Structures are given as structure tokens and as C-alpha cells.
């Protein structure tokens, strides 16, 4: 089954993806996909974090202002975690929609992390309440990471079968 993921971005086109739906409850939507990137994602130094052929498992926490993506390489080995700071999602007929607040975290398996896209955040000119909430969420995530409370336990313990990965129709 598919789920449509929409992320509105102020001043930028809305991003839309179709992903393989794994779980859909009132609290969480879990989907999987394969990355199809024109260029590897390497936001700092020369280290590639995500490349085409990697897999993602997206955990949309319905009452939170962030999500968590578990990133797996081509061999299905966990490489790290990525979190978008965004508004809590609203369910739609085919999936859900949220507003991207531009700040993101990359978290390595050793617990090291980096806050990404601060330049985009500053340029976005978000309304003050959204900007304040995004900054509070970034601080909260940083504290969770530093206290070894990230990713949240249900996400860390979530395991996938090979079938959850194998579906060439779901690209991002």
C-alpha cells in the first residue's frame, strides 16, 4: 500500500513523494522508500551521508514537531538518522501533509550530530510563532541526542523485514 507524503516549504515548491506504507495509526505513520538522488548528500566535509540506492524508513510522529528517518545503505546496514523539523502532519485522503520548517539534524550512530540548513531557516522568513517553535524543537532534539534519548525508543526498536525494503516503486 502507498502513502503520499507532502511537505510544504515557504517560498519553495511543495515536495511530494509516494512511499510504501508500513504502519498507520493515530500516533505514527511509518513508510519506507529508496533514495534517488542526482548527487550524493554531503552537507559538510567530504563525507557522503546519503546516496542513491540508500533506503529510508520514515517515522512521522503525529503529535511532534519533528520526524525521524532511519537511513540504511545499499546493503541494508543502518548508517544514521535524519530528522526534519516540521509542523505536526495533517492526514489527507492518501497520506499526510506537513510544513517543513527547514532545520534538520543528522545523527551518526556514535551519537555525533550536526544541525543542518540554518541558512535556509534564516532565509525562510517564517512567522515568529513558527520560528520560535522550530528553534525550541531544535533545542529539544539537541538535548535528546546529547542525553542519548534519540531516536525515541519505539523508533530505535522498530525492525524491518527484507520485504519492507524490496519495492522499486517507492523512490524519493
C-alpha positions as CSV (number, residue, x, y, z in Angstrom):
1,X,0.0,0.0,0.0
2,X,1.2,3.5,-0.8
3,X,1.2,6.7,1.2
4,X,1.6,10.2,-0.2
5,X,3.9,12.4,1.7
6,X,3.7,16.2,1.1
7,X,6.0,18.8,2.6
8,X,5.1,22.4,2.1
9,X,8.0,24.8,2.0
10,X,7.6,28.6,2.2
11,X,8.9,30.2,-0.9
12,X,9.7,26.9,-2.5
13,X,7.8,24.2,-4.3
14,X,5.9,21.6,-2.2
15,X,7.7,18.3,-2.1
16,X,5.6,15.2,-2.8
17,X,6.7,11.6,-2.5
18,X,4.9,8.2,-2.7
19,X,6.2,5.7,-0.2
20,X,5.5,2.2,0.9
21,X,3.2,2.3,3.9
22,X,4.3,0.1,6.8
23,X,2.2,1.3,9.7
24,X,-0.6,3.9,10.0
25,X,-2.0,4.6,13.5
26,X,-3.3,7.8,15.2
27,X,0.2,8.3,16.7
28,X,2.6,7.4,13.9
29,X,2.9,6.7,10.2
30,X,5.8,4.6,9.1
31,X,6.8,4.3,5.5
32,X,9.8,3.2,3.5
33,X,11.5,4.3,0.3
34,X,14.7,4.2,-1.7
35,X,16.7,7.4,-2.3
36,X,17.1,8.5,-5.9
37,X,19.5,11.5,-5.8
38,X,21.2,13.3,-8.6
39,X,24.1,13.9,-6.3
40,X,25.2,12.3,-3.0
41,X,24.0,14.2,0.1
42,X,27.2,15.6,1.7
43,X,26.4,18.8,3.6
44,X,29.7,19.0,5.5
45,X,33.3,17.9,4.9
46,X,33.7,15.4,2.2
47,X,31.8,12.6,3.8
48,X,28.7,11.3,2.0
49,X,25.8,10.8,4.3
50,X,23.2,9.6,1.8
51,X,23.5,8.4,-1.8
52,X,21.2,7.0,-4.5
53,X,20.3,3.4,-3.7
54,X,20.2,4.0,0.1
55,X,17.0,3.2,1.9
56,X,14.9,5.3,4.3
57,X,12.3,4.4,6.9
58,X,10.3,7.5,7.8
59,X,8.7,7.8,11.2
60,X,6.1,10.6,11.2
61,X,5.3,11.2,14.8
62,X,1.8,12.8,14.5
63,X,1.9,14.9,17.7
64,X,5.6,16.0,17.4
65,X,7.3,18.9,15.5
66,X,9.9,16.6,14.0
67,X,10.2,13.3,12.3
68,X,12.9,10.6,12.2
69,X,14.3,8.8,9.2
70,X,16.4,5.8,9.7
71,X,19.0,5.7,6.9
72,X,20.3,2.4,5.5
73,X,22.9,1.8,2.9
74,X,22.5,-0.4,-0.2
75,X,23.3,-3.5,2.0
76,X,20.5,-2.5,4.5
77,X,23.1,-1.5,7.2
78,X,22.0,1.3,9.4
79,X,24.1,4.4,8.6
80,X,22.4,7.1,10.8
81,X,19.3,9.2,11.5
82,X,17.9,12.3,9.9
83,X,15.2,14.5,11.4
84,X,13.2,17.2,9.7
85,X,11.8,19.9,12.0
86,X,8.3,20.5,10.7
87,X,4.8,21.1,11.8
88,X,2.8,18.1,13.0
89,X,1.3,16.4,10.0
90,X,-2.3,16.5,9.0
91,X,-3.8,13.4,7.5
92,X,-5.2,13.6,4.0
93,X,-7.1,11.1,1.9
94,X,-4.0,9.5,0.5
95,X,-1.4,10.3,3.2
96,X,-0.5,13.5,5.0
97,X,0.9,17.0,4.7
98,X,3.2,19.0,6.9
99,X,5.1,22.3,6.7
100,X,8.9,22.0,6.6
101,X,10.5,24.4,9.0
102,X,13.9,24.0,7.3
103,X,16.0,23.0,10.3
104,X,17.3,19.4,10.2
105,X,19.5,17.1,12.2
106,X,21.9,14.4,11.0
107,X,22.8,12.0,13.8
108,X,25.6,9.4,13.4
109,X,25.5,6.0,15.1
110,X,28.2,7.1,17.5
111,X,25.9,10.0,18.8
112,X,27.7,12.8,17.0
113,X,25.3,15.2,15.2
114,X,25.0,18.3,13.2
115,X,22.3,20.9,12.8
116,X,21.7,21.5,9.1
117,X,20.1,24.1,6.9
118,X,20.4,27.1,9.2
119,X,20.9,29.3,6.2
120,X,17.6,28.1,4.6
121,X,15.9,28.6,8.0
122,X,17.0,32.2,8.2
123,X,16.0,32.9,4.6
124,X,12.6,31.4,5.0
125,X,11.2,34.3,7.0
126,X,8.8,32.2,8.9
127,X,6.1,33.8,11.1
128,X,7.5,34.4,14.6
129,X,5.4,31.7,16.3
130,X,6.7,29.1,13.8
131,X,10.2,30.3,14.0
132,X,10.1,30.1,17.8
133,X,8.6,26.6,17.8
134,X,11.3,25.4,15.3
135,X,14.1,26.8,17.5
136,X,12.6,25.2,20.6
137,X,12.2,21.9,18.8
138,X,15.8,22.1,17.6
139,X,17.0,22.7,21.2
140,X,14.8,19.8,22.4
141,X,16.2,17.4,19.8
142,X,19.8,18.5,20.7
143,X,19.1,17.7,24.3
144,X,17.6,14.3,23.4
145,X,20.7,13.5,21.3
146,X,23.1,14.6,23.9
147,X,21.3,12.7,26.6
148,X,21.2,9.5,24.5
149,X,17.4,9.7,24.2
150,X,17.5,9.8,20.4
151,X,16.0,8.3,18.5
152,X,12.9,7.7,20.7
153,X,12.8,4.1,21.9
154,X,9.9,2.9,19.7
155,X,11.9,4.0,16.6
156,X,15.2,2.5,17.8
157,X,13.5,-0.8,18.4
158,X,11.5,-0.9,15.2
159,X,12.8,-3.7,12.9
160,X,12.2,-4.3,9.3
161,X,11.8,-7.4,7.2
162,X,13.5,-7.7,3.8
163,X,10.1,-7.2,2.2
164,X,9.8,-3.8,3.8
165,X,12.8,-2.7,1.7
166,X,12.1,-4.5,-1.5
167,X,9.8,-2.4,-3.6
168,X,11.3,-0.5,-6.6
169,X,8.2,1.7,-7.0
170,X,8.9,3.8,-3.9
171,X,11.6,6.4,-4.7
172,X,12.5,9.7,-3.1
